[in-house]
Amino acid sequence: MDLSKEVVVITGGSSGIGKSTAIEFAKKGASVIIIGRTKSKLIDVLDQLKKYNEKCSCIVCDVKDKNKINSTIKLILEKYGRIDILVNNAGIAIYNEFSDLKDEEIHEIFDTNFFSIVYFCKYAIPIMKNQSYGHIINVSSVVSKISSPNLAIYSASKSAVYAFSESLYYELKKYGIKVTVVCPGATKTNLFNNKSWEKFPAEKRHKNAMPPEKVAKEIINSVKKYKFEVIVPKSFNFKIKALHLFRNSIMKKIEKLPR
């Protein structure tokens, strides 16, 4: 598949999976628009993207604000005339027992991880319908299938992303719009920068964490050779199936995770 004519929008594009995915798309010649909260970080990434395509750009947007999301989509449409691929990647995680989470933290997690996806899809889908073409890629997590202690709301938000994506898959197929849900395992990103993760020893936190470039390449592959579900690394496919077969014994292992 030739990606050089594609207009690609990526949320959380200033670091981690979003940044790596943006670079991979730009290398293929796509016009990439990265979205994030911090202008300086976006500009740094944009400089890298423009080495491959001068048509790349960045937009500062608080993805928790649906009005700003709507304005951002309108800006992109005015400049590029279309949106071919939407990668909803923005996300946060707070590592804490559910009962210790503040109300504002609960809302922040769901607003960032789930409702930002809802509203980017809401405003982008009509554009894709008019084109009779589009591909929505929503980044969920393996915790949507295998939950962990101290991540109750994060896991719930990612499970919501998965269910939402699956419903969209059935709804949008008749319009020529594809939907992919990506479920990465632990990845070396800024997600772990939240102070709450100090409770989880760094040596254990990053022991099996993969580089974001690995997830980015799988996202590109899902566009070239369409897949609805992408689980990274692939070894998690076995773990997920095993969980459903041997839930009780596996849950005992999960119970031993740091808290």
Backbone bond lengths (Angstrom), bond angles and torsions (degrees), N, CA, C in turn:
res aa  C-N    CA-C-N  psi(-1)  N-CA   C-N-CA  omega(-1)  CA-C   N-CA-C  phi
1 M - - - 1.467 - - 1.522 110.34 -
2 D 1.319 116.58 131.69 1.464 121.93 178.76 1.529 109.19 -84.44
3 L 1.323 116.05 116.19 1.468 120.84 -177.96 1.527 112.43 -95.98
4 S 1.322 117.88 -0.30 1.458 121.29 -172.87 1.535 113.50 -67.21
5 K 1.326 117.20 -19.81 1.469 120.00 -179.93 1.527 112.54 -102.72
6 E 1.326 116.91 3.44 1.462 121.21 -176.10 1.535 111.45 -83.71
7 V 1.333 114.83 141.12 1.464 121.91 171.68 1.525 106.40 -101.93
8 V 1.331 115.58 117.48 1.467 121.65 -172.18 1.527 110.37 -117.00
9 V 1.307 116.36 125.80 1.468 122.41 178.25 1.522 108.50 -108.60
10 I 1.335 116.76 128.79 1.465 121.06 -176.83 1.523 110.08 -130.29
11 T 1.331 116.95 119.54 1.467 120.38 175.18 1.529 109.02 -86.39
12 G 1.322 115.39 154.18 1.463 118.96 -174.70 1.508 110.64 61.47
13 G 1.337 115.68 38.76 1.459 121.13 -171.98 1.511 115.95 -86.63
14 S 1.323 117.76 2.65 1.466 119.18 -176.08 1.520 113.85 -92.98
15 S 1.335 117.57 -5.29 1.463 119.35 -179.85 1.524 110.13 -161.35
16 G 1.326 115.15 172.09 1.453 121.57 171.67 1.514 115.56 56.12
17 I 1.327 115.59 -137.53 1.461 122.06 -177.49 1.526 110.83 -61.27
18 G 1.331 117.06 -40.74 1.461 120.73 -179.55 1.514 112.25 -61.52
19 K 1.314 116.37 -46.24 1.471 121.39 179.13 1.527 110.74 -62.69
20 S 1.329 116.62 -48.36 1.469 120.55 -178.78 1.522 111.29 -62.71
21 T 1.333 116.74 -38.52 1.466 120.70 179.03 1.525 110.49 -67.32
22 A 1.329 115.96 -40.77 1.470 120.46 178.45 1.523 110.53 -60.11
23 I 1.323 116.98 -43.59 1.467 121.47 -179.79 1.531 110.58 -64.07
24 E 1.329 116.42 -42.20 1.466 119.90 179.97 1.527 111.40 -63.23
25 F 1.330 116.65 -42.70 1.466 120.12 178.23 1.532 110.65 -65.67
26 A 1.335 116.33 -42.18 1.467 120.11 -179.55 1.521 111.19 -63.31
27 K 1.323 116.46 -37.85 1.465 120.47 177.29 1.523 111.67 -59.62
28 K 1.337 115.06 -29.56 1.476 120.24 179.41 1.526 111.62 -84.70
29 G 1.345 116.39 0.34 1.459 120.72 177.09 1.508 115.04 92.82
30 A 1.333 118.09 5.36 1.465 121.05 -179.48 1.530 111.22 -71.84
31 S 1.338 115.30 152.62 1.464 121.13 172.70 1.521 106.88 -86.69
32 V 1.321 116.70 109.87 1.464 121.90 -172.19 1.523 110.86 -107.40
33 I 1.329 116.12 130.94 1.459 121.88 174.32 1.517 107.40 -112.67
34 I 1.330 117.47 114.85 1.458 121.09 178.96 1.523 109.59 -97.33
35 I 1.328 115.59 141.71 1.457 122.39 -176.94 1.522 109.10 -124.36
36 G 1.337 115.97 135.71 1.456 120.69 179.39 1.517 110.66 -165.53
37 R 1.317 115.38 -177.89 1.465 120.30 -175.78 1.532 113.12 -93.06
38 T 1.339 117.04 -27.29 1.465 120.51 -171.98 1.526 110.61 -109.50
39 K 1.335 115.71 114.16 1.457 121.37 -174.98 1.525 112.41 -59.69
40 S 1.321 117.27 -44.58 1.474 120.56 -176.06 1.533 110.98 -61.35
41 K 1.321 117.11 -40.29 1.469 120.91 179.11 1.525 110.59 -67.64
42 L 1.327 116.11 -40.43 1.457 120.38 179.17 1.529 111.03 -62.70
43 I 1.330 116.11 -42.43 1.471 120.63 -179.14 1.524 110.92 -64.27
44 D 1.340 116.51 -38.77 1.464 120.19 177.85 1.532 111.22 -59.96
45 V 1.336 115.58 -43.92 1.470 119.76 179.24 1.523 110.32 -70.31
46 L 1.328 115.96 -39.32 1.468 119.96 -179.78 1.524 111.80 -59.30
47 D 1.322 117.00 -37.89 1.466 120.74 177.77 1.537 110.63 -58.99
48 Q 1.322 115.98 -36.76 1.466 120.12 178.07 1.525 110.93 -70.93
49 L 1.332 116.17 -39.88 1.468 120.25 -178.21 1.521 111.79 -66.24
50 K 1.332 116.03 -36.34 1.472 120.15 -175.96 1.528 112.94 -70.61
51 K 1.320 116.15 -11.82 1.461 119.28 173.50 1.534 110.10 -66.08
52 Y 1.322 115.16 -25.25 1.463 120.90 -177.64 1.524 113.13 -104.87
53 N 1.345 116.76 -31.21 1.465 120.41 -179.19 1.528 109.46 -155.09
54 E 1.320 116.86 116.07 1.461 122.11 -178.42 1.533 112.49 -66.96
55 K 1.334 116.95 -16.08 1.461 120.70 -177.69 1.527 112.95 -81.58
56 C 1.316 117.41 -2.44 1.467 120.77 177.60 1.530 109.89 -69.12
57 S 1.330 116.36 152.71 1.469 120.24 -179.93 1.526 109.66 -153.00
58 C 1.330 115.67 175.14 1.465 120.66 178.99 1.532 110.12 -137.20
59 I 1.317 115.42 152.97 1.468 121.64 178.73 1.527 108.74 -137.21
60 V 1.318 115.70 129.83 1.469 120.60 174.86 1.523 108.04 -80.90
61 C 1.317 116.27 126.30 1.470 120.17 -178.49 1.518 109.83 -153.88
62 D 1.324 116.41 133.85 1.462 121.94 171.74 1.527 106.68 -84.62
63 V 1.326 117.25 106.12 1.462 120.62 -173.41 1.530 112.87 -70.39
64 K 1.334 116.79 -4.74 1.464 119.93 175.92 1.524 111.99 -83.90
65 D 1.323 116.26 -7.41 1.468 122.22 -176.91 1.529 109.85 -108.68
66 K 1.330 116.93 108.25 1.469 120.22 -175.50 1.530 112.44 -64.00
67 N 1.327 118.14 -29.80 1.466 120.28 178.28 1.528 111.33 -68.38
68 K 1.329 115.91 -38.12 1.467 119.86 177.28 1.531 110.84 -70.26
69 I 1.322 115.84 -33.34 1.467 119.51 175.83 1.522 109.70 -63.14
70 N 1.322 116.03 -45.60 1.470 120.99 179.06 1.529 110.90 -59.96
71 S 1.334 116.76 -44.11 1.468 121.06 179.12 1.522 111.13 -63.90
72 T 1.336 116.32 -38.52 1.460 121.22 179.92 1.530 111.22 -64.36
73 I 1.317 116.59 -44.26 1.470 120.80 178.56 1.530 110.29 -62.64
74 K 1.319 116.76 -39.80 1.475 120.61 178.64 1.530 111.01 -64.04
75 L 1.337 116.73 -41.01 1.475 121.01 178.09 1.521 111.26 -61.42
76 I 1.325 115.26 -43.26 1.468 119.93 -179.78 1.519 110.38 -64.05
77 L 1.333 116.20 -42.73 1.463 120.15 -179.06 1.527 111.13 -64.82
78 E 1.333 116.18 -39.20 1.473 120.21 178.79 1.523 111.24 -63.75
79 K 1.331 116.85 -39.65 1.464 120.72 -175.84 1.520 113.18 -81.67
80 Y 1.335 116.62 -40.38 1.464 120.16 -171.93 1.534 113.89 -108.80
81 G 1.333 116.61 -19.56 1.462 119.96 177.19 1.514 115.43 80.69
82 R 1.330 117.14 -6.08 1.464 120.19 -178.87 1.525 110.33 -165.40
83 I 1.314 116.32 165.49 1.464 123.03 170.80 1.521 106.06 -134.95
84 D 1.323 116.69 114.00 1.455 120.64 -176.38 1.523 112.45 -93.70
85 I 1.330 115.54 -41.89 1.464 120.35 -177.93 1.525 108.89 -132.08
86 L 1.324 115.91 128.08 1.463 121.62 177.85 1.521 108.02 -117.39
87 V 1.337 115.96 117.96 1.463 121.17 178.08 1.530 108.34 -108.14
88 N 1.325 115.66 105.86 1.465 121.33 178.58 1.522 108.65 -88.85
89 N 1.320 115.31 100.81 1.460 120.57 -171.33 1.531 113.80 -119.36
90 A 1.330 118.73 -19.72 1.470 121.30 -175.42 1.529 110.92 -55.05
91 G 1.332 115.90 135.56 1.462 118.36 179.84 1.517 112.39 -166.22
92 I 1.330 115.20 155.94 1.468 121.43 175.12 1.527 109.07 -137.28
93 A 1.331 115.58 158.25 1.465 120.70 176.65 1.515 109.00 -140.84
94 I 1.314 116.00 131.81 1.459 121.81 175.03 1.524 107.32 -115.75
95 Y 1.328 115.25 121.94 1.460 121.05 -174.29 1.523 109.15 -93.70
96 N 1.335 115.52 102.03 1.462 119.65 -177.70 1.518 109.42 -165.27
97 E 1.314 116.26 157.03 1.459 119.38 174.38 1.523 109.21 -63.09
98 F 1.314 115.78 143.26 1.456 120.64 -176.68 1.528 112.23 -53.77
99 S 1.335 116.66 -43.73 1.462 120.45 -176.26 1.528 112.37 -66.53
100 D 1.337 117.17 -18.14 1.465 120.84 179.83 1.526 113.66 -95.93
101 L 1.325 116.79 -5.87 1.467 119.70 178.02 1.525 110.42 -72.41
102 K 1.324 115.28 138.96 1.460 120.01 175.51 1.531 109.28 -79.17
103 D 1.327 116.21 155.14 1.462 120.34 -179.55 1.525 110.99 -56.45
104 E 1.334 115.77 -42.52 1.464 119.08 -177.79 1.533 111.51 -66.87
105 E 1.343 117.21 -29.41 1.460 120.36 177.29 1.529 111.08 -70.47
106 I 1.324 116.28 -39.47 1.468 120.95 177.43 1.524 110.07 -60.65
107 H 1.335 115.75 -46.27 1.471 120.03 -179.67 1.526 111.42 -67.33
108 E 1.336 116.59 -37.66 1.466 119.85 -179.54 1.529 111.12 -63.42
109 I 1.329 116.30 -42.03 1.466 120.39 179.72 1.526 110.45 -62.73
110 F 1.331 116.70 -48.64 1.465 119.05 -177.87 1.522 111.87 -70.81
111 D 1.321 117.22 -37.79 1.472 119.68 178.75 1.522 111.36 -63.44
112 T 1.330 116.49 -39.61 1.467 120.54 -178.53 1.518 111.85 -77.89
113 N 1.325 116.41 -49.07 1.460 121.20 -171.33 1.530 113.87 -79.75
114 F 1.332 116.37 -33.49 1.463 119.03 -174.67 1.522 113.68 -114.11
115 F 1.326 117.28 -55.72 1.460 118.45 -173.33 1.526 113.16 -69.13
116 S 1.328 117.68 -26.23 1.473 118.38 174.32 1.526 109.75 -63.27
117 I 1.321 116.59 -39.25 1.466 121.15 177.44 1.518 110.53 -65.67
118 V 1.325 115.90 -43.62 1.469 120.77 179.40 1.526 110.59 -55.41
119 Y 1.335 116.21 -47.55 1.464 118.80 -174.08 1.527 113.18 -80.70
120 F 1.319 119.03 -31.21 1.464 118.77 172.80 1.528 109.29 -63.77
121 C 1.331 116.82 -40.18 1.469 120.03 176.95 1.527 110.78 -66.47
122 K 1.312 116.37 -43.14 1.473 120.68 -177.63 1.527 111.44 -57.19
123 Y 1.339 116.78 -41.44 1.462 120.17 -176.44 1.529 113.06 -88.71
124 A 1.333 117.40 -20.48 1.473 120.02 -179.55 1.527 112.48 -90.57
125 I 1.319 117.39 -30.63 1.465 120.29 -175.76 1.533 113.18 -59.88
126 P 1.344 120.12 -42.99 1.469 118.46 177.47 1.531 113.02 -58.04
127 I 1.329 116.61 -34.65 1.474 121.15 177.62 1.523 109.23 -65.69
128 M 1.320 116.56 -45.54 1.462 121.22 -179.62 1.526 111.41 -66.00
129 K 1.330 116.32 -35.31 1.468 119.66 177.57 1.529 110.31 -63.72
130 N 1.323 116.15 -41.16 1.472 119.97 178.47 1.523 111.68 -64.31
131 Q 1.331 115.69 -31.47 1.466 121.04 179.32 1.531 111.69 -80.25
132 S 1.351 115.33 -19.57 1.471 122.34 -170.43 1.524 110.38 59.56
133 Y 1.331 114.85 32.26 1.459 120.20 -178.23 1.525 109.33 -165.31
134 G 1.322 115.19 144.73 1.454 120.54 174.83 1.512 110.54 168.29
135 H 1.308 115.66 162.69 1.458 120.74 178.50 1.518 107.82 -142.21
136 I 1.325 116.60 118.43 1.466 122.83 178.07 1.519 108.13 -103.04
137 I 1.331 116.28 126.71 1.460 121.80 179.54 1.527 107.94 -120.63
138 N 1.320 116.10 112.04 1.459 121.47 -178.72 1.526 110.18 -105.18
139 V 1.331 115.92 125.57 1.465 120.31 -179.18 1.518 109.56 -88.51
140 S 1.311 115.71 110.85 1.458 122.99 175.81 1.532 107.25 -99.25
141 S 1.317 118.38 -132.95 1.461 122.13 179.80 1.521 108.49 -169.19
142 V 1.335 116.29 159.60 1.458 118.66 174.80 1.528 110.96 -65.23
143 V 1.337 117.41 -19.32 1.470 118.49 178.24 1.527 111.67 -72.02
144 S 1.331 116.78 -7.13 1.464 118.79 171.95 1.526 110.20 -72.04
145 K 1.351 115.26 -15.34 1.460 121.25 -179.49 1.524 112.55 -117.78
146 I 1.335 115.95 -30.57 1.461 121.38 178.25 1.524 107.68 -128.40
147 S 1.301 117.77 97.10 1.466 121.24 -176.31 1.524 111.33 -74.67
148 S 1.334 114.39 158.71 1.466 120.56 -179.25 1.520 110.20 -129.24
149 P 1.333 117.31 153.88 1.460 119.46 175.43 1.520 110.81 -63.32
150 N 1.310 116.68 150.79 1.467 124.21 178.23 1.526 113.24 70.42
151 L 1.325 116.96 9.83 1.466 120.92 178.81 1.528 110.44 -133.00
152 A 1.313 116.03 35.74 1.472 120.28 -174.65 1.527 112.41 -59.80
153 I 1.326 117.29 -48.91 1.471 120.27 -177.25 1.517 110.75 -75.12
154 Y 1.329 117.19 -38.52 1.464 120.23 176.06 1.528 109.94 -59.77
155 S 1.335 116.43 -47.97 1.463 120.62 179.25 1.521 111.14 -60.43
156 A 1.331 116.34 -42.16 1.467 120.72 179.71 1.518 111.19 -63.32
157 S 1.332 116.56 -40.92 1.467 120.10 -179.38 1.530 110.79 -65.75
158 K 1.328 116.69 -38.69 1.459 120.51 -179.96 1.532 111.53 -73.87
159 S 1.328 116.86 -31.28 1.466 120.22 173.87 1.525 110.21 -66.62
160 A 1.326 115.40 -37.83 1.467 120.14 176.96 1.523 110.55 -63.61
161 V 1.324 116.70 -39.49 1.473 120.95 177.55 1.525 110.02 -60.79
162 Y 1.319 116.34 -43.04 1.467 120.32 -179.31 1.525 110.55 -63.06
163 A 1.338 117.09 -49.56 1.464 121.16 -178.07 1.523 111.09 -63.01
164 F 1.328 116.09 -41.90 1.471 121.85 178.26 1.524 110.30 -60.38
165 S 1.323 116.13 -44.93 1.473 121.65 -178.67 1.523 111.18 -63.52
166 E 1.321 116.02 -40.89 1.465 119.70 -179.38 1.526 111.23 -65.06
167 S 1.320 116.88 -40.90 1.466 120.20 176.90 1.525 110.72 -63.35
168 L 1.339 116.45 -43.34 1.466 120.10 178.75 1.523 111.31 -62.51
169 Y 1.320 116.55 -36.14 1.466 120.69 179.03 1.530 110.37 -53.94
170 Y 1.335 116.06 -47.65 1.465 120.42 -178.73 1.527 111.68 -71.48
171 E 1.324 116.35 -38.48 1.464 120.56 -176.81 1.530 112.91 -68.95
172 L 1.325 116.12 -39.24 1.470 120.57 -168.42 1.523 114.86 -95.30
173 K 1.318 116.90 -10.43 1.459 120.45 -177.68 1.526 112.18 -55.33
174 K 1.332 117.01 -40.57 1.470 121.27 -176.77 1.528 112.32 -68.72
175 Y 1.344 117.07 -15.52 1.472 120.84 179.17 1.530 112.19 -96.23
176 G 1.312 116.93 2.74 1.456 119.99 -178.51 1.517 113.18 80.03
177 I 1.344 116.11 19.18 1.469 121.24 -179.03 1.527 108.98 -106.03
178 K 1.324 116.36 126.12 1.459 121.99 179.96 1.533 109.86 -93.92
179 V 1.307 115.22 151.49 1.466 120.93 176.66 1.525 108.75 -131.85
180 T 1.323 115.27 132.61 1.464 121.87 176.77 1.524 108.72 -127.15
181 V 1.327 116.48 138.78 1.461 120.38 173.19 1.525 107.50 -116.71
182 V 1.333 115.36 127.33 1.464 122.34 -176.42 1.522 108.83 -106.58
183 C 1.332 115.71 128.85 1.468 120.61 -178.45 1.529 110.01 -120.71
184 P 1.327 117.35 88.53 1.466 119.64 179.49 1.530 111.18 -81.38
185 G 1.319 114.43 151.44 1.454 119.82 167.51 1.521 108.40 -82.62
186 A 1.317 116.98 -164.13 1.470 120.76 -178.85 1.527 110.97 -56.47
187 T 1.326 115.45 129.02 1.465 122.03 -176.08 1.528 109.06 -130.63
188 K 1.306 116.43 142.37 1.470 120.69 -179.33 1.529 109.76 -75.86
189 T 1.323 115.74 91.19 1.462 121.60 -179.45 1.527 109.63 -137.17
190 N 1.334 115.09 178.98 1.466 120.51 178.40 1.523 112.95 -71.58
191 L 1.330 116.42 -3.95 1.464 120.49 177.83 1.524 110.63 -54.59
192 F 1.351 115.41 -33.32 1.461 120.86 -177.07 1.529 113.10 -85.26
193 N 1.332 116.57 1.90 1.464 119.36 -177.89 1.524 113.33 -76.26
194 N 1.342 116.17 -17.55 1.460 119.14 178.24 1.529 109.63 -58.45
195 K 1.308 116.26 137.06 1.463 121.73 -175.11 1.530 112.79 -57.17
196 S 1.322 116.15 -27.55 1.463 120.63 -177.71 1.538 112.28 -60.23
197 W 1.341 116.70 -25.05 1.461 120.40 -177.15 1.525 112.85 -74.99
198 E 1.325 117.24 -4.02 1.464 119.87 176.96 1.524 110.84 -64.07
199 K 1.340 116.21 -21.42 1.471 121.01 178.21 1.528 111.40 -70.43
200 F 1.330 115.78 -23.01 1.462 121.44 -177.72 1.517 107.26 -100.25
201 P 1.334 119.25 112.52 1.482 121.70 -176.18 1.527 112.24 -50.38
202 A 1.327 116.55 131.41 1.465 121.88 -176.18 1.523 112.13 -58.47
203 E 1.335 116.62 -37.16 1.466 118.95 -177.84 1.532 111.69 -65.56
204 K 1.337 116.53 -30.90 1.464 120.04 177.29 1.528 110.60 -84.51
205 R 1.330 114.98 -34.85 1.460 120.46 -178.34 1.527 111.74 -61.81
206 H 1.310 116.46 -40.93 1.464 120.64 -174.86 1.531 113.43 -104.42
207 K 1.326 117.34 4.16 1.457 120.55 -176.04 1.518 112.23 -55.21
208 N 1.315 116.48 -47.37 1.462 120.56 -177.77 1.530 112.52 -113.27
209 A 1.332 116.19 12.31 1.471 119.68 -178.81 1.528 110.07 -69.42
210 M 1.321 115.25 136.24 1.479 119.99 -177.70 1.525 109.95 -98.23
211 P 1.317 116.63 159.20 1.471 119.73 177.25 1.527 110.10 -69.78
212 P 1.327 118.45 146.95 1.467 121.07 -179.54 1.524 113.28 -61.95
213 E 1.337 116.07 -24.62 1.469 119.83 179.10 1.530 111.76 -60.40
214 K 1.328 116.00 -31.23 1.467 119.77 -180.00 1.521 110.66 -65.87
215 V 1.325 116.30 -42.02 1.471 120.79 178.33 1.525 109.93 -67.58
216 A 1.333 115.69 -41.32 1.469 120.43 -179.50 1.526 111.25 -58.64
217 K 1.319 116.65 -43.25 1.470 120.18 -179.23 1.527 111.42 -65.05
218 E 1.342 115.93 -35.28 1.469 119.45 177.61 1.530 110.76 -69.05
219 I 1.326 116.24 -33.84 1.465 119.95 176.83 1.528 109.71 -64.88
220 I 1.318 116.38 -45.50 1.470 120.60 176.89 1.526 110.59 -59.03
221 N 1.335 116.47 -43.88 1.462 120.89 179.92 1.521 111.59 -61.78
222 S 1.346 116.49 -35.33 1.467 120.04 -179.11 1.526 111.72 -69.27
223 V 1.332 116.39 -22.33 1.465 121.09 176.44 1.525 109.52 -81.84
224 K 1.327 115.35 -44.79 1.465 119.92 -178.06 1.526 111.37 -67.48
225 K 1.324 115.32 -44.00 1.462 120.92 178.19 1.514 106.91 -124.89
226 Y 1.304 116.08 94.55 1.463 122.24 -165.18 1.528 114.29 -53.79
227 K 1.325 114.50 132.91 1.457 122.59 172.60 1.524 108.02 -136.80
228 F 1.328 116.55 144.22 1.464 118.69 173.56 1.513 110.28 -78.97
229 E 1.330 116.86 -47.73 1.462 121.29 -176.38 1.519 110.63 -111.81
230 V 1.333 115.22 129.47 1.469 121.00 176.32 1.526 107.56 -124.76
231 I 1.321 116.36 116.38 1.463 121.37 177.64 1.526 107.85 -110.79
232 V 1.333 115.51 125.64 1.462 121.22 -177.14 1.530 109.02 -127.76
233 P 1.340 119.74 129.20 1.457 126.46 -7.30 1.522 111.23 -72.40
234 K 1.321 115.28 163.96 1.467 120.44 -175.46 1.521 112.73 -64.24
235 S 1.322 117.11 -20.79 1.468 121.06 179.73 1.526 111.78 -61.13
236 F 1.349 115.84 -23.34 1.455 119.52 179.33 1.527 112.36 -68.11
237 N 1.321 116.93 -20.75 1.460 119.54 175.98 1.520 110.15 -57.72
238 F 1.330 115.58 -44.53 1.462 120.48 178.76 1.519 110.91 -66.31
239 K 1.333 116.75 -43.16 1.470 120.66 -178.08 1.523 111.25 -62.84
240 I 1.327 115.95 -38.23 1.460 120.27 -179.87 1.525 110.78 -67.41
241 K 1.339 115.16 -43.65 1.464 119.08 177.68 1.525 110.70 -64.57
242 A 1.332 115.92 -40.42 1.464 120.51 179.69 1.525 111.43 -64.17
243 L 1.328 115.42 -36.85 1.463 119.34 179.87 1.521 110.79 -58.51
244 H 1.322 115.78 -43.79 1.460 119.51 -178.62 1.531 111.73 -69.46
245 L 1.331 116.23 -27.14 1.459 119.48 179.45 1.532 112.22 -85.75
246 F 1.345 114.64 -36.67 1.466 119.28 -174.70 1.533 110.69 -126.58
247 R 1.309 116.83 47.19 1.461 122.01 -172.93 1.523 112.77 -54.94
248 N 1.298 118.30 -45.77 1.470 120.71 -174.17 1.527 112.51 -61.14
249 S 1.338 117.16 -46.92 1.467 119.61 -177.81 1.527 111.13 -69.89
250 I 1.339 117.50 -37.01 1.460 121.05 -179.91 1.533 110.63 -69.87
251 M 1.326 116.45 -36.23 1.471 119.67 178.63 1.526 111.06 -62.93
252 K 1.323 117.08 -32.37 1.456 120.06 177.23 1.528 111.25 -63.82
253 K 1.347 116.38 -35.94 1.465 120.69 177.30 1.534 110.39 -69.34
254 I 1.321 115.81 -40.89 1.471 120.72 178.80 1.511 110.62 -62.13
255 E 1.328 116.25 -35.56 1.469 121.50 -179.45 1.524 112.27 -61.96
256 K 1.329 117.04 -21.63 1.461 121.07 -178.69 1.525 113.65 -86.03
257 L 1.345 116.38 -2.23 1.468 119.52 178.72 1.520 110.64 -64.38
258 P 1.348 118.36 151.29 1.474 121.37 178.84 1.524 111.63 -58.42
259 R 1.329 116.25 146.16 1.475 120.99 -179.71 1.516 111.00 -131.81
